[in-house]
Amino acid sequence: MPHYRKLKQLTIALAALPFAVGLALAEDPAAKKGVTEAEVKYQAGGSPLANEPMHQNIDPKAPPMTEAEFVKARQTYFERCAGCHGVLRKGATGKPLTPDITLAKGTDYLKVFIAYGSPAGMPNWQTSGDMTPEQVDLMARYVQQEPPMPPEFGMKEMKATWKVLVPPDKRPTKKMNNYNIDNIFSTTLRDSGEVALVDGDTKQIISIVKTGYAVHISRMSASGRYLFVIGRDAKINLIDLWMEKPDNVAEIKVGLEARSVDTSKAKGFEDKYAIAGSYWPPQFVLMNGDTLEPLKIVSTRGMTVDTQEYHPEPRVASIVAAHDKPEFVVNVKETGKILLVNYSDLDNLGITEINAARYLHDGGWDASKRYFMVAANQSNKIAVVDTQDGKLETLIDVGKIPHPGRGANFVHPKFGPVWATSHLGDESVSLIGTDPEKHKAQAWKVVQTLKGQGGGSLFIKTHPQSKNLYVDTALNPDAKISQSVAVFDLQNLEKPYQVLPIGEWAGLGDGAKRVVQPEFNKAGDEVWFSVWSAKDKESALVVVDDKTLKLKTVIKDPKLITPTGKFNVYNTQHDVY
């Protein structure tokens, strides 16, 4: 009998092998049925949950695992797999990996699948050299166990992490430094758990401020005084830019993994509230704007927009604050719902639920700041929300996996005001008409599609004072493309784009030198780029003259460790993009 069982398992594995080997040999991303290397890189990111203690659930039907094996496999799962398959393995951008599915496949089948990958974008972990055969075996057994539940994080847990380092009454009553605060750049130092505050006028580092790990975004208070940053580990730091040397005045952890933070901007509520959304637990929290004291937590668990099925971990993606009413726009990935959260009365919180599409990610305002444009990146759509009327305006089909950042607003020479997004999955740039009053025929349609350098774009940017549109391709597998940026002439979009060799201009040694996230200064006559290499390699910030497209300066410093996102204070405060 044991011999028969082994023979049966071997037969299953061998049956899967030719198909899997064929996939592994197809190194060209196009051979993976359109799933690009850029997509795989983006979706397979690590999670801070890797280091969280979790209970081992014993399933008698699953292959046995020691406690040490379970802990090791759990860490690997959250470092490699949770970004696609979800914390509870219910499926996100990747397929579900729950025991009801994996037990039926069996260990040998799963080992082949993990080792060689799949056409749907599953990486070939073993043949790529990222996992050993022993690790593959470990993961094949792990995904047949019941998923461990990470700890919840409620008001008690939040308050235990909350620190007011400088109380409001001990802070300056006026600006105590000579910096041009409006032109400071908050620059993420991804792998050192810091942000660098860089003077946009002098190009000097003002301060290096300790933060959470891998700061995802920096947002400004309505007054332009307070800088809010949030790390992937869900730690928020509140930085007072009025101090002689800007530094932290409060901090809090709002969960175990997060991406988004913003502050109240409506008249009468300036600097009053802050909001942060978590990946785990799936929820958002409202806080005092000057101390980060947590006030109200709201869960985002619920039903999906399409299949109307319950989802246990809908992650909060981007959050933006309306400027003309007391409202936050909260985007929930897995359910595909956009929440308009009215914060005028926290005891009787008003939430308008808008059905859009999955999976909601990043987005920004149109030029009028009435309409919010957000990418449903796995549906290949942009959702348009009329925040004045509180309803979905429409869903617009665009390219593959839109990733706009905040997007880019400009006046098209033929079609009037447009908002633009680039894409992770293809080379296209979609221009969407945004003026239903004066350009009704073009409103909420893709009026033009530009062809850029390739897929793997994370950010697109222009400025009201600029005649150029910048498109990065940081995750493109071709180093020449990932180390450069495409520039389109907004006055003549039929012209071929110009390529700026930003990585080369940086004058660095060896390293990835990925060029990421164009960001303008306040005046709109300079555009800044991060040249992002590994933690142990030299990185830099490159400043380009927007009018001439010539190199202006390179900012290098040993303290600039893995710089990625940069957020100009004025442009962030006023949502200028």
C-alpha positions as CSV (number, residue, x, y, z in Angstrom):
1,M,0.0,0.0,0.0
2,P,2.7,2.6,0.8
3,H,4.4,1.8,-2.5
4,Y,1.1,2.4,-4.3
5,R,0.6,5.7,-2.5
6,K,4.1,6.9,-3.5
7,L,3.6,5.8,-7.1
8,K,0.3,7.7,-7.2
9,Q,2.0,10.9,-5.8
10,L,4.8,10.6,-8.3
11,T,2.4,10.1,-11.2
12,I,0.6,13.4,-10.2
13,A,3.9,15.3,-9.9
14,L,5.2,14.0,-13.2
15,A,1.9,14.8,-15.0
16,A,2.3,18.4,-13.9
17,L,6.0,18.6,-14.6
18,P,6.1,19.1,-18.4
19,F,3.6,22.0,-18.2
20,A,5.5,23.6,-15.4
21,V,8.9,23.2,-17.0
22,G,7.6,24.8,-20.1
23,L,6.5,27.8,-18.1
24,A,9.9,28.0,-16.3
25,L,11.7,28.0,-19.7
26,A,9.6,30.8,-21.0
27,E,11.7,33.6,-19.6
28,D,10.1,36.2,-21.8
29,P,7.3,37.8,-19.7
30,A,5.1,37.9,-22.7
31,A,5.2,34.1,-22.8
32,K,3.4,34.1,-19.5
33,K,0.1,35.0,-21.1
34,G,0.7,38.7,-20.7
35,V,1.8,38.6,-17.0
36,T,4.9,40.7,-16.9
37,E,7.9,40.6,-14.7
38,A,6.9,44.1,-13.5
39,E,3.6,42.8,-12.2
40,V,5.2,39.9,-10.4
41,K,7.7,42.3,-8.7
42,Y,5.0,44.6,-7.6
43,Q,2.5,42.1,-6.3
44,A,5.0,39.8,-4.5
45,G,6.1,42.4,-1.9
46,G,6.8,41.5,1.7
47,S,4.5,42.1,4.7
48,P,5.5,43.4,8.2
49,L,3.3,40.5,9.5
50,A,6.2,38.1,8.9
51,N,7.5,38.8,12.4
52,E,4.2,38.7,14.2
53,P,3.5,35.7,16.5
54,M,0.6,33.6,15.3
55,H,-1.0,30.4,16.6
56,Q,-0.4,27.1,14.8
57,N,-3.6,25.4,13.8
58,I,-3.3,21.6,13.6
59,D,-5.2,20.0,10.8
60,P,-5.1,16.2,11.0
61,K,-5.7,16.0,7.2
62,A,-2.6,18.1,6.4
63,P,1.0,16.9,6.2
64,P,2.6,17.2,9.6
65,M,4.8,20.2,10.5
66,T,6.8,20.9,13.6
67,E,6.3,24.2,15.4
68,A,9.7,25.4,14.1
69,E,8.8,24.5,10.5
70,F,5.4,26.2,10.9
71,V,7.1,29.4,12.2
72,K,9.7,29.4,9.4
73,A,7.0,28.8,6.7
74,R,4.7,31.4,8.1
75,Q,7.5,34.0,7.9
76,T,8.3,33.0,4.3
77,Y,4.6,33.3,3.4
78,F,4.3,36.8,4.7
79,E,7.5,37.9,3.1
80,R,6.8,36.4,-0.3
81,C,3.2,35.5,-0.7
82,A,0.7,37.5,1.4
83,G,0.8,40.5,-1.0
84,C,-0.9,38.4,-3.6
85,H,-2.8,35.7,-1.8
86,G,-3.9,37.6,1.3
87,V,-3.2,37.4,5.0
88,L,-5.8,34.6,5.5
89,R,-5.0,33.1,2.1
90,K,-8.6,33.9,0.9
91,G,-7.2,35.3,-2.3
92,A,-6.5,38.9,-3.2
93,T,-4.8,39.7,-6.5
94,G,-3.7,36.0,-6.4
95,K,-5.8,32.9,-6.1
96,P,-7.1,31.5,-2.8
97,L,-4.8,29.0,-1.0
98,T,-7.1,27.7,1.7
99,P,-7.0,24.0,2.8
100,D,-10.3,23.1,1.0
101,I,-8.4,23.8,-2.2
102,T,-4.8,22.9,-1.3
103,L,-5.5,19.5,0.4
104,A,-7.2,18.3,-2.7
105,K,-4.1,19.2,-4.8
106,G,-1.6,17.3,-2.5
107,T,2.0,18.1,-1.5
108,D,3.7,16.9,-4.7
109,Y,1.4,18.9,-7.0
110,L,1.9,22.0,-4.9
111,K,5.7,21.5,-4.9
112,V,5.7,21.6,-8.7
113,F,3.4,24.6,-8.8
114,I,5.6,26.6,-6.3
115,A,8.8,25.5,-7.9
116,Y,7.9,26.3,-11.5
117,G,5.2,29.0,-11.3
118,S,2.0,29.5,-13.4
119,P,0.7,31.5,-16.4
120,A,-1.4,33.6,-14.0
121,G,1.7,35.3,-12.5
122,M,2.8,32.8,-9.8
123,P,6.6,33.2,-9.6
124,N,8.8,30.2,-10.3
125,W,10.3,30.3,-6.8
126,Q,12.7,27.4,-7.1
127,T,13.9,27.6,-10.7
128,S,14.5,31.4,-10.2
129,G,16.8,30.5,-7.3
130,D,14.7,32.3,-4.7
131,M,13.8,29.1,-2.8
132,T,15.6,25.9,-2.2
133,P,13.9,22.5,-2.8
134,E,13.6,22.2,1.0
135,Q,11.8,25.6,1.3
136,V,9.5,24.6,-1.5
137,D,8.6,21.4,0.3
138,L,8.0,23.4,3.5
139,M,5.7,25.9,1.7
140,A,3.8,23.1,0.0
141,R,3.0,21.6,3.4
142,Y,2.3,25.0,5.0
143,V,-0.5,26.0,2.6
144,Q,-2.4,22.8,3.4
145,Q,-2.6,23.9,7.1
146,E,-5.3,26.2,8.4
147,P,-4.1,29.8,7.9
148,P,-3.0,31.3,11.2
149,M,-4.9,34.4,12.3
150,P,-2.8,37.5,13.0
151,P,-3.7,39.4,16.1
152,E,-6.4,42.0,15.9
153,F,-5.5,45.6,16.8
154,G,-8.2,47.6,18.5
155,M,-8.4,50.7,20.7
156,K,-6.5,49.1,23.6
157,E,-3.6,48.1,21.4
158,M,-3.5,51.5,19.6
159,K,-3.4,53.4,22.9
160,A,-0.6,51.2,24.2
161,T,1.6,52.5,21.3
162,W,0.4,56.1,21.4
163,K,3.0,58.7,22.4
164,V,2.8,62.4,22.6
165,L,6.5,63.4,22.5
166,V,5.9,67.1,22.6
167,P,2.4,68.2,23.8
168,P,0.6,70.9,21.7
169,D,1.0,73.5,24.5
170,K,4.8,72.9,24.5
171,R,5.2,73.4,20.8
172,P,6.2,76.6,19.0
173,T,3.6,79.3,18.6
174,K,5.3,80.5,15.4
175,K,7.8,79.1,12.9
176,M,11.2,78.9,14.6
177,N,13.4,78.2,11.6
178,N,14.3,80.0,8.4
179,Y,13.3,77.2,6.0
180,N,11.0,77.8,3.1
181,I,8.6,75.1,4.4
182,D,6.5,75.2,1.3
183,N,9.4,73.8,-0.7
184,I,10.6,71.1,1.6
185,F,10.6,67.5,0.2
186,S,9.7,64.7,2.6
187,T,11.7,61.9,1.1
188,T,11.1,58.2,2.0
189,L,14.3,56.3,3.0
190,R,12.7,53.0,2.5
191,D,15.0,50.5,4.1
192,S,16.3,52.6,7.0
193,G,12.9,53.4,8.5
194,E,13.4,57.2,8.1
195,V,12.4,60.2,6.0
196,A,14.9,62.8,4.9
197,L,13.6,66.4,4.9
198,V,15.3,68.1,2.0
199,D,15.4,71.8,1.4
200,G,14.1,72.4,-2.1
201,D,15.9,75.8,-2.3
202,T,19.4,74.9,-1.1
203,K,19.2,71.1,-1.9
204,Q,20.6,70.4,1.6
205,I,19.2,67.8,4.0
206,I,17.5,69.6,6.9
207,S,16.9,66.6,9.1
208,I,16.7,62.8,9.1
209,V,13.6,61.8,11.1
210,K,13.1,58.3,12.5
211,T,9.8,56.7,11.3
212,G,8.1,53.4,10.8
213,Y,9.5,50.9,8.3
214,A,9.2,51.6,4.5
215,V,7.2,54.8,4.7
216,H,4.5,54.6,2.0
217,I,3.3,58.1,1.9
218,S,3.7,61.6,3.4
219,R,0.7,63.9,3.8
220,M,0.4,67.5,4.9
221,S,-2.0,69.1,7.3
222,A,-4.3,71.7,5.9
223,S,-2.2,74.5,7.6
224,G,1.0,73.2,6.1
225,R,2.6,72.9,9.5
226,Y,2.3,69.2,10.3
227,L,3.7,66.3,8.2
228,F,2.1,62.9,8.6
229,V,4.1,59.8,7.5
230,I,3.0,56.2,7.7
231,G,5.2,53.1,7.3
232,R,4.2,49.7,6.1
233,D,4.4,48.5,9.7
234,A,1.4,50.8,10.4
235,K,3.4,53.3,12.5
236,I,2.4,57.0,12.0
237,N,4.8,59.8,12.8
238,L,3.6,63.4,13.3
239,I,6.4,65.9,12.4
240,D,6.2,69.5,13.3
241,L,7.8,71.7,10.6
242,W,7.7,74.8,12.8
243,M,10.4,73.5,15.2
244,E,13.9,74.9,14.9
245,K,14.9,71.4,13.6
246,P,11.7,69.6,12.5
247,D,11.1,66.4,14.4
248,N,8.6,64.0,15.7
249,V,6.0,65.3,18.2
250,A,3.7,62.3,18.3
251,E,3.5,58.7,17.1
252,I,1.2,55.7,17.1
253,K,0.8,52.2,15.6
254,V,-2.7,51.8,14.1
255,G,-2.4,48.1,13.1
256,L,0.2,45.6,11.9
257,E,0.4,46.6,8.3
258,A,-0.8,49.8,6.6
259,R,-0.4,52.1,3.6
260,S,-2.5,55.3,3.9
261,V,-2.9,58.4,6.0
262,D,-4.5,61.9,5.5
263,T,-5.8,64.9,7.4
264,S,-9.0,67.0,7.5
265,K,-8.9,69.9,5.1
266,A,-12.5,71.3,5.0
267,K,-13.2,74.8,6.3
268,G,-13.6,74.7,10.1
269,F,-11.9,71.3,10.4
270,E,-8.3,72.3,9.3
271,D,-5.8,70.1,11.2
272,K,-8.6,68.8,13.5
273,Y,-8.6,65.1,12.5
274,A,-6.3,62.6,10.9
275,I,-7.3,59.3,9.4
276,A,-5.3,56.1,8.6
277,G,-6.2,52.9,6.9
278,S,-4.8,49.4,7.6
279,Y,-4.0,46.4,5.5
280,W,-4.3,44.4,8.7
281,P,-6.6,44.5,10.5
282,P,-8.9,45.6,7.7
283,Q,-10.1,48.9,9.2
284,F,-9.5,52.6,9.4
285,V,-9.1,54.9,12.4
286,L,-9.9,58.6,13.0
287,M,-7.5,60.5,15.3
288,N,-6.9,63.9,16.8
289,G,-5.0,65.9,14.2
290,D,-2.4,67.4,16.6
291,T,-1.8,64.4,18.9
292,L,-2.7,61.3,17.0
293,E,-5.0,60.2,19.9
294,P,-7.2,57.4,18.4
295,L,-10.9,58.3,18.5
296,K,-12.9,55.9,16.4
297,I,-12.1,52.7,14.6
298,V,-14.3,51.4,11.6
299,S,-14.0,47.9,10.2
300,T,-14.0,47.4,6.4
301,R,-14.9,43.7,6.4
302,G,-17.9,43.0,4.3
303,M,-19.3,41.9,0.9
304,T,-17.6,42.3,-2.5
305,V,-19.2,44.5,-5.2
306,D,-19.3,41.8,-7.9
307,T,-20.0,38.4,-6.4
308,Q,-21.6,39.7,-3.1
309,E,-19.5,37.3,-1.1
310,Y,-18.1,38.1,2.4
311,H,-14.4,39.0,2.4
312,P,-12.6,38.8,5.8
313,E,-9.7,41.1,5.0
314,P,-10.5,44.0,2.6
315,R,-7.4,46.2,2.8
316,V,-7.6,49.9,2.9
317,A,-5.7,51.4,0.0
318,S,-5.5,55.1,-0.7
319,I,-7.3,57.8,1.4
320,V,-7.8,61.4,0.3
321,A,-9.4,64.4,2.0
322,A,-12.0,66.5,0.3
323,H,-11.2,70.2,0.3
324,D,-14.8,71.6,0.2
325,K,-16.6,69.4,2.7
326,P,-15.8,67.4,5.9
327,E,-15.2,64.1,4.1
328,F,-12.5,61.5,3.6
329,V,-12.5,59.3,0.5
330,V,-11.5,55.7,1.6
331,N,-10.7,53.1,-1.0
332,V,-11.1,49.4,0.0
333,K,-9.2,47.0,-2.2
334,E,-10.8,43.6,-2.0
335,T,-14.5,44.6,-1.8
336,G,-14.1,47.2,-4.6
337,K,-16.0,49.8,-2.5
338,I,-15.3,53.5,-2.1
339,L,-16.4,55.0,1.2
340,L,-17.2,58.7,1.6
341,V,-16.7,59.2,5.3
342,N,-18.3,62.4,6.7
343,Y,-16.3,63.3,9.9
344,S,-18.5,66.3,11.0
345,D,-20.0,64.1,13.8
346,L,-17.8,61.2,15.0
347,D,-20.5,59.9,17.3
348,N,-22.8,59.6,14.4
349,L,-20.4,58.9,11.6
350,G,-21.9,59.2,8.1
351,I,-20.5,56.7,5.5
352,T,-21.7,56.7,1.9
353,E,-20.8,53.3,0.3
354,I,-20.1,53.5,-3.4
355,N,-19.8,50.3,-5.5
356,A,-16.9,50.5,-7.9
357,A,-14.6,47.6,-9.0
358,R,-11.8,45.4,-7.6
359,Y,-9.1,45.9,-6.6
360,L,-9.0,49.6,-5.7
361,H,-5.6,51.0,-5.2
362,D,-4.3,54.6,-5.8
363,G,-5.7,57.7,-7.3
364,G,-6.2,61.5,-7.1
365,W,-8.4,64.5,-7.8
366,D,-9.2,66.0,-11.1
367,A,-8.3,69.6,-11.6
368,S,-11.6,70.9,-10.1
369,K,-11.2,68.7,-7.0
370,R,-14.8,67.6,-7.4
371,Y,-14.1,64.2,-9.0
372,F,-11.9,61.6,-7.5
373,M,-10.2,59.2,-9.9
374,V,-9.0,55.8,-8.5
375,A,-7.5,52.8,-10.2
376,A,-9.3,49.4,-9.9
377,N,-6.0,47.8,-11.0
378,Q,-7.1,44.2,-11.4
379,S,-10.2,45.2,-13.3
380,N,-8.2,47.5,-15.6
381,K,-10.5,50.4,-14.9
382,I,-10.5,53.9,-13.4
383,A,-13.5,54.6,-11.1
384,V,-14.7,58.2,-11.1
385,V,-16.6,59.4,-8.0
386,D,-18.6,62.7,-8.0
387,T,-17.9,63.7,-4.4
388,Q,-20.3,66.6,-4.6
389,D,-23.3,64.4,-5.4
390,G,-21.8,61.4,-3.5
391,K,-22.1,58.8,-6.3
392,L,-20.2,56.9,-8.8
393,E,-20.0,58.8,-12.1
394,T,-18.7,55.9,-14.2
395,L,-16.1,53.2,-14.6
396,I,-13.6,53.7,-17.5
397,D,-11.7,50.9,-19.2
398,V,-8.0,51.7,-19.5
399,G,-4.7,49.7,-20.0
400,K,-3.4,46.8,-18.0
401,I,-3.1,47.4,-14.2
402,P,-3.3,51.2,-14.0
403,H,-1.0,52.7,-11.3
404,P,-1.4,56.5,-11.4
405,G,-0.1,57.5,-8.0
406,R,-2.1,60.7,-7.8
407,G,-2.3,60.9,-11.6
408,A,-1.6,64.0,-13.7
409,N,-3.9,66.9,-14.6
410,F,-3.4,69.1,-17.6
411,V,-5.3,70.8,-20.5
412,H,-5.1,68.8,-23.7
413,P,-4.7,71.0,-26.8
414,K,-7.6,69.3,-28.4
415,F,-9.8,67.7,-25.7
416,G,-9.6,70.2,-22.9
417,P,-8.9,69.2,-19.2
418,V,-7.7,65.6,-18.8
419,W,-6.3,63.3,-16.0
420,A,-3.7,60.8,-16.9
421,T,-2.6,57.4,-15.6
422,S,0.3,55.1,-16.6
423,H,0.2,51.3,-16.1
424,L,2.2,48.5,-14.5
425,G,1.1,45.9,-17.1
426,D,1.7,47.7,-20.4
427,E,3.4,50.7,-22.0
428,S,0.2,52.8,-22.4
429,V,-0.7,56.1,-20.9
430,S,-4.4,56.8,-20.8
431,L,-5.7,60.4,-21.0
432,I,-9.2,60.8,-19.6
433,G,-11.4,63.8,-20.2
434,T,-12.6,65.4,-16.9
435,D,-14.7,68.4,-17.9
436,P,-18.4,67.5,-18.2
437,E,-19.5,71.1,-18.6
438,K,-17.4,72.6,-21.3
439,H,-16.2,69.4,-22.9
440,K,-19.2,67.1,-22.4
441,A,-18.4,64.9,-25.4
442,Q,-15.0,64.0,-24.0
443,A,-16.0,63.7,-20.4
444,W,-15.2,60.4,-18.6
445,K,-13.7,58.8,-21.8
446,V,-10.2,57.9,-22.8
447,V,-9.6,60.6,-25.3
448,Q,-6.1,59.6,-26.3
449,T,-3.7,56.8,-25.5
450,L,0.0,57.5,-25.6
451,K,2.7,54.8,-26.0
452,G,5.5,55.0,-23.4
453,Q,8.7,53.1,-22.8
454,G,7.1,50.0,-21.5
455,G,5.3,48.4,-18.5
456,G,6.4,48.7,-14.9
457,S,5.3,52.4,-14.4
458,L,4.5,53.5,-10.9
459,F,4.1,57.2,-11.2
460,I,3.1,59.9,-13.7
461,K,3.5,63.6,-13.0
462,T,3.1,67.1,-14.4
463,H,2.4,70.6,-12.9
464,P,0.2,73.6,-13.8
465,Q,3.4,75.5,-14.7
466,S,4.9,72.7,-16.7
467,K,4.5,71.8,-20.4
468,N,5.9,68.3,-19.8
469,L,4.5,64.9,-18.7
470,Y,6.9,62.6,-16.9
471,V,6.4,58.8,-16.8
472,D,8.7,56.5,-14.8
473,T,9.1,52.8,-15.4
474,A,10.8,51.7,-12.2
475,L,9.7,48.1,-12.3
476,N,10.5,47.4,-16.0
477,P,12.9,44.4,-16.2
478,D,15.1,46.2,-18.8
479,A,17.6,48.2,-16.8
480,K,18.0,50.8,-19.5
481,I,14.3,51.5,-19.2
482,S,14.0,51.3,-15.4
483,Q,16.9,53.7,-15.1
484,S,15.4,56.4,-17.3
485,V,12.2,58.4,-17.7
486,A,10.0,59.3,-20.6
487,V,9.0,62.9,-21.2
488,F,6.0,63.9,-23.3
489,D,5.5,67.4,-24.8
490,L,2.0,68.5,-23.7
491,Q,1.7,71.0,-26.5
492,N,2.4,68.4,-29.1
493,L,1.5,64.9,-27.9
494,E,2.0,63.5,-31.4
495,K,5.7,64.0,-31.0
496,P,7.8,60.9,-29.8
497,Y,8.6,61.1,-26.1
498,Q,12.1,62.1,-25.0
499,V,14.1,59.8,-22.8
500,L,16.1,61.3,-19.9
501,P,18.9,59.0,-18.6
502,I,18.4,59.9,-15.0
503,G,20.2,56.9,-13.6
504,E,23.3,57.8,-15.7
505,W,23.1,61.4,-14.7
506,A,23.2,60.3,-11.1
507,G,26.8,59.2,-11.5
508,L,26.5,56.3,-9.2
509,G,28.5,53.0,-9.1
510,D,26.9,49.6,-9.5
511,G,23.3,49.0,-8.4
512,A,19.8,48.8,-9.6
513,K,19.5,52.6,-10.0
514,R,15.7,52.5,-10.6
515,V,14.3,55.9,-11.3
516,V,11.0,56.4,-9.5
517,Q,8.4,59.1,-8.7
518,P,8.8,62.4,-10.4
519,E,7.9,65.3,-8.0
520,F,7.9,69.0,-8.8
521,N,9.0,71.8,-6.6
522,K,6.5,74.4,-5.5
523,A,7.3,76.8,-8.4
524,G,6.9,74.0,-11.0
525,D,10.2,74.7,-12.7
526,E,12.2,71.7,-11.3
527,V,11.3,68.0,-11.2
528,W,13.0,65.7,-8.7
529,F,13.6,61.9,-9.2
530,S,14.7,59.2,-6.8
531,V,17.5,56.9,-8.1
532,W,16.8,53.9,-6.0
533,S,19.4,51.2,-5.5
534,A,19.8,48.5,-2.8
535,K,20.4,49.3,0.9
536,D,24.1,48.6,0.6
537,K,24.5,50.6,-2.6
538,E,24.7,54.3,-3.2
539,S,21.5,56.1,-4.2
540,A,20.7,59.7,-5.1
541,L,18.2,62.4,-5.9
542,V,18.4,64.0,-9.3
543,V,17.0,67.4,-10.0
544,V,16.1,68.3,-13.6
545,D,15.3,71.8,-15.1
546,D,11.7,71.4,-16.4
547,K,12.1,74.1,-19.1
548,T,15.3,72.8,-20.6
549,L,15.1,69.1,-19.6
550,K,18.8,69.4,-18.6
551,L,20.4,68.1,-15.4
552,K,20.4,70.7,-12.7
553,T,22.0,69.0,-9.7
554,V,22.5,65.6,-8.1
555,I,22.0,65.2,-4.3
556,K,24.2,62.5,-2.8
557,D,24.7,61.7,0.9
558,P,25.4,58.4,2.7
559,K,22.2,59.1,4.7
560,L,20.1,58.8,1.5
561,I,19.5,55.1,1.9
562,T,17.0,53.7,-0.7
563,P,15.1,56.9,-1.4
564,T,11.8,56.3,-3.1
565,G,8.8,58.6,-2.7
566,K,9.2,62.4,-2.4
567,F,6.5,64.7,-1.4
568,N,6.8,68.5,-1.8
569,V,5.0,70.2,1.1
570,Y,3.1,72.8,-0.9
571,N,2.1,70.4,-3.7
572,T,1.0,67.7,-1.2
573,Q,-0.9,70.2,1.0
574,H,-2.9,71.5,-2.0
575,D,-3.1,68.3,-4.1
576,V,-1.2,69.8,-7.0
577,Y,-0.4,67.2,-9.7
